[in-house]
Structures are given as C-alpha cells and as structure tokens.
Amino acid sequence: MSAWRPDIAGRAGPKYEAIADVIAEDVATGRLGIGTRLPTHRDLAWHLGVTVGTVSRAYAEAERRGLVAGHVGRGTFVQEPAGSRADFHFETSFLEQDAGPINMSFNFPAPGEEIAAIGPTLGALSRDPMVGVLVGYQSHEGLPGQRAAGARWLARCGVQTTQDRVILTAGAHNGMSVVLTALTQPGDRMVTDELTYPGIQPLTRSCGVRLDPLAMDGDGILPEAFEAACRQGDLRALYTVPTFQNPTNIVMPLERRQQIAGIASQHQVAIIEDDIFSPLIDNPPPPLTSLAPDVGYYIASLSKALAPGLRIAYVTGPEGSTALLARATRISCWMASPLSGEIAARWIMDGTGDRILASRRVESEKRRQIALAKFDGFDFDCPKGAMHVWLRLPEPWRSSEFVAEARRRGVLVTPADVFVVGRGATPHAVRICLGPPRQIETVEAGLAVIASLLTEGPVAVTEIV
C-alpha cells in the first residue's frame, strides 16, 4: 500500500479537486515518482475523512489531467505527464517497478529539488533571444560563459583555475575517456586502487592501456605501493576517487593526499582525479590536483550533486593541456550539449545549484540514518555525505551468495568482485546504494530485507538449494 498521504486542509473548492491538485503538485516536485501506486480509494477516504466517492472522483479528475492511470485489479498509478515522450519508462522499468525488485545496485543520487527547478529554467531559456545558439555547433571546449561557470564550480571543489583551462564534457565517464585519450597510447600502463569504480576498466581496455591495482589500507592507496609502481619506469597515470572512494567510502586524509601527490610530481606520473562526490561532504580535504597541479587532471561531474540527466562535467589539467583535452573531446563526442551546459551554468551562477545540492544532502542524510539504524552492530562504512553503504559480510556469508539471496527476496545490491582490479582477492562485501529508490519508504524496506539476511545467515539458502 502506498505511503503517500495528501494534505488538503485549508484548500478552497471541492475536495476532489483539492486532492487532484495535490497529486499534480507532488508529481511536479518529484514527491510522486512515475509508476508510484496511489492509495486505494477506501484507504485514502479513511485517511482524509471523505467519502470513497470523493476519492474516486479525485482520481478520475487526475486521470483526466493525464497524471494517473487506473488498472483494474492493480490500482491507480502515476503516469508520465501528457505531451512527454511516450516511450520513456525510466522510473518504472529501470529503477522502481511496482512489482519488481528494489534496485539498490546503481550509485544514483537521492532525489532533490532539480525536478522543481528545471521547469522555470527551461521557461527562462525559451524567452532568451539567444536560445537558438544552444542548439547549434559550438567549440569543443564549450561556450565561454559555461566554462566560466565551470571554473566557479571547480573553485568550490578546491581547484583554482581560469575559464580558458576548463573543458565541458558529457559527464564524468566521458571526461575520463577524454583525459585517457589525451594522455595515453596503446601499450601504456596505469594504476588504480585495488578496488575501484568499475567503469575505468572498460575505458582503459578500449584505449589499449594496461591497468594494474595498488594495495590499499583504511586511508586509501598505500604510498609505498604507488612509489614502487612509479619506480618501474613505465607508468603513465594514476586513476583514483579520493573522496568517498567507490566502493569503500574511504575519504583519503590530507597527509595521505600529500604523500600521493608528492610521489606523482616527483616521478611525473599524471593523476586522473575523479572527484564526483566531494560536493556532498562538509569541508572535504583538498583535491590531489590542487596538491600536484603540474600533473593533475581533475574531473568534476554534476551528476551526483545536481542532476545526472544534464550529462555535464568540468575537466581541467596542467597548464598547456587544454588543447589536447579539446582535441580529445572532439574525438569522443565533438562537444558536450550546449543546452545542458547552459542549464548547468545558470544553476551554478544564480544559486539554484546550491539549493538543489542542499536538498539532496538533506534527503541523503535521512537515508543514511536509516542505514545506520538497520546495520547497527555490523561492519560497514557509510560516513556522512555518502551515497552508498560498503557492507562487510559476517561469517559465513560469501558475497555471491548474499547477492543472490537478496535478489531472491527482491533487493538488488552489487557484489565486491565488480570492483576488483586484476585477479586480486575479492572481499566478502557488498555495495548498497541509497539513492535509486525514489521513495524513502522503499529504501527502508530494502534495507530491512538486507538487515534480516545479516541476522539470519546463509543456512536457509543452502537448505533451499
């Protein structure tokens, strides 16, 4: 049964219209996601103190407006607003199907105010006499004003640079591809954390670059492991996520960052710093790039902080690297979307981005608190600002068994082996993402299933098999 409950107190006019109005408002703000099942007529009537007929009339009015659709025997569901793409089913097929599993396997951000913000921004753009520029070809680096906004965003992340050294890319993944194309040639060698963001492995393979793992401890990459790799003499670059390392959630402390940056500068090994999560943390340590500007390539995506659908990231590198990065952007995607870049720039410059980020941090913290309560007494990492939980499984659970049983019970999580580089040992752990479910009640339900598995152990699984 849906946990959605409208508040119609103080609203003028017929009650059925008030209920339909709240549905419209909550769809617009994202409180009601596409595919959400509304309460039954009888349940909502009891909650509001109205007749079942009033609720039936309200749902009929909402359906007339194109907000919901009723299905005999299943209920009433929020549908995509009329006039939008008929083939778009992202919310219901990719994240939250009414009868499907709870997807906690993708590191998507928790909902924020971006849905409420996008309409006014698009309206303002439609009235701008220069809007036509945004649907034409632009320079590979991005429009000047958008690059200036990027420089401002980088400054808030701790990297001081000028707009002429900022490149717009189509998200962090594309930014990584751009930097790899600019820096490497087939046969080159790179290193990364022994557990790392899995997207870097297919990228390096596509470039013909060998990727080797570096040993880690609780503070991140071990300096002696990096030093030994550098001394081999053929190392081109280090890729790392030093803030909320994916998947371990390690935030590399300042002293360790200084050690890693110093080694990279000494050996002239490039640092590819994927800093996608740092806006979510209070007072993060300085980026590695700020400590080694002569070798640092910094990628700051807006996907986790503002809106993943913008597909905008800002990339900067050492002095003299801009032309190489621009050429690599042309090779990979020609240019980032000027329209998306303009939305991002306006949000950064007018304060909308700050409000979206603040709202996302509030929602993320609510979800984190649920995780802290559910997993109390178990071995896990989920520091404030983190979007996921890194859960070390108690004996005798194995990662693959745990993931399979969670799936059987309707929850999707990610096994540790996905993050392993090379043929190293796989820890018995899973990553649990708190952002994908659109409703916080779904997050709580998914975490409850996982917590019950931790308590029960795998004995029941072997009996079933």
For each residue, the residues with C-beta under 8 A, 3 or more apart:
1: 39 40 43
2: 36 37 38 39
3: 439 441
4: 26 31 32 36 38 39
5: 39 44 47
6: 18 19 22 23 26 44 48
7: 22
8: 11 15 18 19 22 48
9:
10:
11: 8 18 21 22
12: 18
13: 17 18
14: 17 18
15: 8 18 19 48 50 54 58
16: 19 20 54 55 57 58 61
17: 13 14 20 21 58 61
18: 6 8 11 12 13 14 15 21 22 58
19: 6 8 15 16 22 23 44 48 54 55 58 62
20: 16 17 23 24 58 59 61 62 65 67
21: 11 17 18 24 25
22: 6 7 8 11 18 19 25 26
23: 6 19 20 26 27 32 38 58 62 67 68 78
24: 20 21 27 28 62 65 67
25: 21 22 28 29
26: 4 6 22 23 29 30 31 32
27: 23 24 30 31 32 67 78 81
28: 24 25 115 116 119
29: 25 26 113 115 116
30: 26 27 33 111 114 115 116 438
31: 4 26 27
32: 4 23 26 27 36 38 78
33: 30 36 78 91 96 111 438 439
34: 78 79 80 90 91 92
35: 77 78 79 91 92 96 97 98
36: 2 4 32 33 77 78 96 438 439
37: 2 74 75 76 77 98
38: 2 4 23 32 44 59 68 75 76 77 78
39: 1 2 4 5 43 44 47
40: 1 43 44 75
41: 44 45 52 55 56 59
42: 45 46 52 55
43: 1 39 40 46 47
44: 5 6 19 38 39 40 41 47 48 55
45: 41 42 48 49 50 51 52 54 55
46: 42 43 49
47: 5 39 43 44
48: 6 8 15 19 44 45 54 55
49: 45 46
50: 15 45 54 55
51: 45 54 55
52: 41 42 45 55 56
53: 56 57
54: 15 16 19 45 48 50 51 57 58
55: 16 19 41 42 44 45 48 50 51 52 58 59
56: 41 52 53 59 60
57: 16 53 54 60 61
58: 15 16 17 18 19 20 23 54 55 61 62
59: 20 38 41 55 56 62 63 68 70 76
60: 56 57 63 64
61: 16 17 20 57 58 64 65
62: 19 20 23 24 58 59 65 67 68
63: 59 60 66 67 68 69 70 76
64: 60 61
65: 20 24 61 62 82
66: 63 79 81 82 83
67: 20 23 24 27 62 63 78 79 81
68: 23 38 59 62 63 76 77 78 79
69: 63 76 77 79
70: 59 63 75 76 77
71: 74 75 76 77
72:
73:
74: 37 71 77 98
75: 37 38 40 70 71
76: 37 38 59 63 68 69 70 71
77: 35 36 37 38 68 69 70 71 74 98
78: 23 27 32 33 34 35 36 38 67 68
79: 34 35 66 67 68 69
80: 34 84 85 86 88
81: 27 66 67 84
82: 65 66
83: 66
84: 80 81 88
85: 80 88
86: 80
87:
88: 80 84 85
89: 92 93 94
90: 34 93 94 95
91: 33 34 35 94 95 96 438
92: 34 35 89 95 96 97 98
93: 89 90 97
94: 89 90 91 103
95: 90 91 92 103 106 108 436 437 438
96: 33 35 36 91 92 100 102 103 436 437 438 439 442
97: 35 92 93 100 101
98: 35 37 74 77 92
99:
100: 96 97 103
101: 97 407 410 411 412
102: 96 410 411 412 437 442 445 446 449
103: 94 95 96 100 106 412 436 437
104: 411 412 413 432 433 434 436 437 443 446
105: 412 413 414 431 433 436
106: 95 103 433 435 436
107: 246 304 387 388 431 433 435
108: 95 308 387 433 435 436
109: 112 303 304 305 308 360 364 387 435
110: 360 363 364 367 387 434 435
111: 30 33 115 360 363 438
112: 109 306 356 357 359 360 363
113: 29 116 117 355 356 359 360
114: 30 117 118 306 307 356
115: 28 29 30 111 118
116: 28 29 30 113 119
117: 113 114 120 121 347 352 355 356
118: 114 115 121 122 307 343
119: 28 116 122 123
120: 117 123 124
121: 117 118 124 125 343 346 347 352
122: 118 119 125 126 343
123: 119 120 126 127
124: 120 121 127 128 346
125: 121 122 128 131 134 339 342 343 346
126: 122 123 131
127: 123 124 131
128: 124 125 131
129:
130: 133 134
131: 125 126 127 128 134 135
132: 135 136
133: 130 136 138 143 338
134: 125 130 131 338 339 342
135: 131 132 338 339
136: 132 133 338
137: 334 335
138: 133 142 143 335 338
139: 142 143 326 335
140: 167 326 327 329 330 334 335
141: 147 166 167 168 322 325 326 329
142: 138 139 146 147 150 166 167 168 335 336 338 341
143: 133 138 139 146 147 338 341 342
144: 147 148 163
145: 148 149 345
146: 142 143 149 150 168 338 341 342 344 345
147: 141 142 143 144 150 151 163 164 166 167 168
148: 144 145 151 152 163 166 345
149: 145 146 152 153 344 345 346 348 349
150: 142 146 147 153 154 163 166 168 300 314 345 348
151: 147 148 154 155 161 162 163 165 166 314
152: 148 149 155 156 348 349
153: 149 150 156 157 300 302 314 348 353
154: 150 151 157 159 160 161 166 298 300 314 316
155: 151 152 158 159 160 161
156: 152 153 279
157: 153 154 275 278 279 284 287 298 300
158: 155 278 284 286 287 290
159: 154 155 287 289 290 298 300 316
160: 154 155 290
161: 151 154 155 165 166 316
162: 151 165 166
163: 144 147 148 150 151 166
164: 147 322
165: 151 161 162 316 317 319 321 322
166: 141 142 147 148 150 151 154 161 162 163 314 315 316
167: 140 141 142 147 178 314 315 316 322 325 326 329
168: 141 142 146 147 150 312 313 314 315 329 335 336 341
169: 172 174 175 178 299 312 313 314 315 329 332 333 336
170: 174 311 312 313 333 336 337
171: 174 175 301 303 308 311 312 313
172: 169 175 176 274 276 299 301 303 313
173: 176 177 199 203
174: 169 170 171 177 178 311 313 332 333 336
175: 169 171 172 178 179 299 301 313 315
176: 172 173 179 180 199 200 203 239 272 274 299
177: 173 174 180 181 203 328 332
178: 167 169 174 175 181 182 315 325 328 329 332
179: 175 176 182 183 272 297 299 315 317 325 328
180: 176 177 183 184 203 204 207 209 272
181: 177 178 184 207 328 331 332
182: 178 179 317 321 324 325 327 328
183: 179 180 236 237 270 272 297
184: 180 181 188 190 207 209 236 237
185: 188 208
186: 207 208 209
187: 208 209 210
188: 184 185 207 208 209 210 234 236 237
189: 209 210 211 212 232 234 235 236
190: 184 204 209 210 211 212 235 236 237 238 239
191: 211 212 213 214 226 229 235 237 238 239
192: 196 200 211 212 213 214 238 239 240 421
193: 196 213 214 216 220 221 240 241 245 421
194: 213 214 215 216 420 421 422 424
195: 216 245 247 248 416 419 420 421 427
196: 192 193 200 213 239 240 241 245 246 419 421
197: 200 241 246 274 419
198: 201 418 419
199: 173 176 202 203
200: 176 192 196 197 203 204 211 239
201: 198 204 205 211 421
202: 199 205 206
203: 173 176 177 180 199 200 206 207
204: 180 190 200 201 207 209 210 211
205: 201 202 208 209 211
206: 202 203
207: 180 181 184 186 188 203 204
208: 185 186 187 188 205
209: 180 184 186 187 188 189 190 204 205 236
210: 187 188 189 190 204
211: 189 190 191 192 200 201 204 205 239 421 422
212: 189 190 191 192 229 421 422
213: 191 192 193 194 196 420 421 422 424
214: 191 192 193 194 221 222 225 226 229 238
215: 194 221 222 225
216: 193 194 195 220 221 222 248 250
217: 220 222
218: 250
219: 250 252 253 256
220: 193 216 217 240 242 245 250 252 256 260
221: 193 214 215 216 225 226 238 240 252 256 260
222: 214 215 216 217 225 226
223: 226 227 256 259 260 263
224: 227 228
225: 214 215 221 222 228 229
226: 191 214 221 222 223 229 230 238 260 263 264
227: 223 224 230 231 263
228: 224 225 231 232
229: 191 212 214 225 226 232 235
230: 226 227 235 263 264 266 267 269
231: 227 228 267
232: 189 228 229 235
233:
234: 188 189
235: 189 190 191 229 230 232 238 267 269
236: 183 184 188 189 190 209 269 270
237: 183 184 188 190 191 269 270 271 272
238: 190 191 192 214 221 226 235 260 264 269 270 271 272
239: 176 190 191 192 196 200 211 272 274
240: 192 193 196 220 221 245 260 271 272 273 274 288
241: 193 196 197 244 245 246 273 274 275 276 277
242: 220 245 251 252 257 260 273 275 285 287 288
243: 251 252 275 277 278 281 284 285
244: 241 249 250 251 277 278 280 281 383 385 386 387
245: 193 195 196 220 240 241 242 248 249 250 251 252
246: 107 196 197 241 277 388 419
247: 195 388 390 414 416 419 429 431
248: 195 216 245 381 390
249: 244 245 381 382 383 386 388 389 390
250: 216 218 219 220 244 245 381
251: 242 243 244 245 281 284 285 383
252: 219 220 221 242 243 245 256 257 260 285
253: 219 256 257 285
254: 257 258 285 286
255: 258 259
256: 219 220 221 223 252 253 259 260
257: 242 252 253 254 260 261 285 286 288 291
258: 254 255 261 262 291
259: 223 255 256 262 263
260: 220 221 223 226 238 240 242 252 256 257 263 264 271 288
261: 257 258 264 265 271 288 291 292 296
262: 258 259 265 266 291 292
263: 223 226 227 230 259 260 266 267 269
264: 226 230 238 260 261 267 268 269 270 271 288 292 295 296
265: 261 262 268 292 294 295
266: 230 262 263
267: 230 231 235 263 264
268: 264 265 294 295
269: 230 235 236 237 238 263 264 295
270: 183 236 237 238 264 295 296 297
271: 237 238 240 260 261 264 288 289 292 295 296 297
272: 176 179 180 183 237 238 239 240 297 299
273: 240 241 242 287 288 289 296 297 298 299
274: 172 176 197 239 240 241 299
275: 157 241 242 243 278 287 289 298 299 300
276: 172 241 299 300 301 303 304
277: 241 243 244 246 280 281 304 385 386 387
278: 157 158 243 244 275 281 284 287 300
279: 156 157 304 305 357
280: 244 277 304 305 357 360 361 364 385 386 387
281: 243 244 251 277 278 284 383 384 385
282: 384 385
283:
284: 157 158 243 251 278 281
285: 242 243 251 252 253 254 257
286: 158 254 257 290 291
287: 157 158 159 242 273 275 278 290 291 296 298
288: 240 242 257 260 261 264 271 273 291 292 296
289: 159 271 273 275 292 293 296 297 298 316
290: 158 159 160 286 287 293 296
291: 257 258 261 262 286 287 288 296
292: 261 262 264 265 271 288 289 295 296
293: 289 290 296 318 319
294: 265 268 318
295: 264 265 268 269 270 271 292 318
296: 261 264 270 271 273 287 288 289 290 291 292 293 317 318
297: 179 183 270 271 272 273 289 315 316 317 318 321
298: 154 157 159 273 275 287 289 315 316 317
299: 169 172 175 176 179 272 273 274 275 276 313 314 315
300: 150 153 154 157 159 275 276 278 313 314 315
301: 171 172 175 276 304 305 312 313 314
302: 153 305 306 307 310 312 313 344 353
303: 109 171 172 276 306 307 308 310 311 313
304: 107 109 276 277 279 280 301 308 387
305: 109 279 280 301 302 353 356 357 360
306: 112 114 302 303 310 344 347 353 356 357
307: 114 118 302 303 310 356
308: 108 109 171 303 304 311
309:
310: 302 303 306 307 340 343 344
311: 170 171 174 303 308 336 337 340
312: 168 169 170 171 301 302 336 337 340 341 344
313: 168 169 170 171 172 174 175 299 300 301 302 303 336
314: 150 151 153 154 166 167 168 169 299 300 301
315: 166 167 168 169 175 178 179 297 298 299 300 325
316: 154 159 161 165 166 167 289 297 298
317: 165 179 182 296 297 298 321 322 324 325
318: 293 294 295 296 297 321
319: 165 293
320: 323
321: 165 182 297 317 318 324 325
322: 141 164 165 167 317 325 326
323: 320 326 327
324: 182 317 321 327 328
325: 141 167 178 179 182 315 317 321 322 328 329
326: 139 140 141 167 322 323 329 330
327: 140 182 323 324 330 331
328: 177 178 179 181 182 324 325 331 332
329: 140 141 167 168 169 178 325 326 332 333 334 335 336
330: 140 326 327 334 335
331: 181 327 328
332: 169 174 177 178 181 328 329
333: 169 170 174 329 336
334: 137 140 329 330
335: 137 138 139 140 142 168 329 330 338
336: 142 168 169 170 174 311 312 313 329 333 340 341
337: 170 311 312 340 341
338: 133 134 135 136 138 142 143 146 335 341 342
339: 125 134 135 342 343
340: 310 311 312 336 337 343 344
341: 142 143 146 168 312 336 337 338 344 345
342: 125 134 143 146 338 339 345 346
343: 118 121 122 125 310 339 340 346 347
344: 146 149 302 306 310 312 340 341 347 348 353
345: 145 146 148 149 150 341 342 348 349
346: 121 124 125 149 342 343 349 350 352
347: 117 121 306 343 344 350 352 353 356
348: 149 150 152 153 344 345 353
349: 149 152 345 346
350: 346 347
351: 354 355
352: 117 121 346 347 355 356
353: 153 302 305 306 344 347 348 356 357
354: 351 357 358
355: 113 117 351 352 358 359
356: 112 113 114 117 305 306 307 347 352 353 359 360
357: 112 279 280 305 306 353 354 360 361
358: 354 355 361 362
359: 112 113 355 356 362 363
360: 109 110 111 112 113 280 305 356 357 363 364
361: 280 357 358 364 365 385
362: 358 359 365 366
363: 110 111 112 359 360 366 367 440
364: 109 110 280 360 361 367 368 385 386 387 434 435
365: 361 362 368 369 384 385
366: 362 363 369 370 440
367: 110 363 364 370 371 434 435 440 443
368: 364 365 371 372 382 384 386 434
369: 365 366 372 373
370: 366 367 373 374 434 440 443 444 447
371: 367 368 374 375 380 382 389 432 434 447
372: 368 369 375 376 382
373: 369 370 376
374: 370 371 444 447 448 450 451
375: 371 372 378 380 382 389 391 447 450 451 454
376: 372 373
377:
378: 375 391 392 394 454
379: 391 392 394
380: 371 375 389 390 391 392
381: 248 249 250 386 389 390
382: 249 368 371 372 375 386 388 389 390
383: 244 249 251 281 386
384: 281 282 365 368
385: 244 277 280 281 282 361 364 365
386: 244 249 277 280 364 368 381 382 383 389
387: 107 108 109 110 244 277 280 304 364 433 434 435
388: 107 246 247 249 382 431 432 433 434 435
389: 249 371 375 380 381 382 386 431 432 434
390: 247 248 249 380 381 382 429 431
391: 375 378 379 380 429 430 431 432 450 454
392: 378 379 380 427 428 429
393: 397 398 399 402 428 429 430 454
394: 378 379 397 454 457
395:
396: 457 458
397: 393 394 401 402 428 453 454 457 458
398: 393 401 402 428 458
399: 393 402 403 415 416 417 426 427 428 429 430
400: 403 404 415 417
401: 397 398 404 405 458 461
402: 393 397 398 399 405 406 413 415 428 430 453 458
403: 399 400 406 407 413 414 415 430
404: 400 401 407 408 461
405: 401 402 408 409 453 458 461
406: 402 403 409 411 412 413 430 449 450 453
407: 101 403 404 410 411 412
408: 404 405
409: 405 406 449 453
410: 101 102 407 449
411: 101 102 104 406 407 446 449 450
412: 101 102 103 104 105 406 407
413: 104 105 402 403 406 430 431 432 433 450
414: 105 247 403 418 419 430 431 432 433
415: 399 400 402 403 418 430
416: 195 247 399 419 420 426 427 428 429 430 431
417: 399 400 420 426
418: 198 414 415
419: 195 196 197 198 246 247 414 416 431
420: 194 195 213 416 417 424 425 426
421: 192 193 194 195 196 201 211 212 213 424
422: 194 211 212 213
423:
424: 194 213 420 421
425: 420
426: 399 416 417 420
427: 195 392 399 416
428: 392 393 397 398 399 402 416
429: 247 390 391 392 393 399 416
430: 391 393 399 402 403 406 413 414 415 416
431: 105 107 247 388 389 390 391 413 414 416 419
432: 104 371 388 389 391 413 414 446 447 450
433: 104 105 106 107 108 387 388 413 414 436
434: 104 110 364 367 368 370 371 387 388 389 443
435: 106 107 108 109 110 364 367 387 388
436: 95 96 103 104 105 106 108 433
437: 95 96 102 103 104 440 442 443 446
438: 30 33 36 91 95 96 111 442
439: 3 33 36 96 442 443
440: 363 366 367 370 437 443 444
441: 3 444 445
442: 96 102 437 438 439 445 446
443: 104 367 370 434 437 439 440 446 447
444: 370 374 440 441 447 448
445: 102 441 442 448 449
446: 102 104 411 432 437 442 443 449 450
447: 370 371 374 375 432 443 444 450 451
448: 374 444 445 451 452
449: 102 406 409 410 411 445 446 452 453
450: 374 375 391 406 411 413 432 446 447 453 454
451: 374 375 447 448 454 455
452: 448 449 455 456
453: 397 402 405 406 409 449 450 456
454: 375 378 391 393 394 397 450 451 457
455: 451 452
456: 452 453 459 460
457: 394 396 397 454 460
458: 396 397 398 401 402 405 461 462
459: 456 462 463
460: 456 457 463 464
461: 401 404 405 458 464 465
462: 458 459 465
463: 459 460
464: 460 461
465: 461 462
